[in-house]
Amino acid sequence: MTNLELRRQVLNIYKDWTSELP
């Protein structure tokens, strides 16, 4: 897994998490 792929995964998880906030 490259740094770019890892960063993309983290961004997706972060987006999913923030989307649940009001």
Secondary structure, DSSP 8 states (H G I E B T S, - for coil): --HHHHHHHHHHHHHHHHHT--
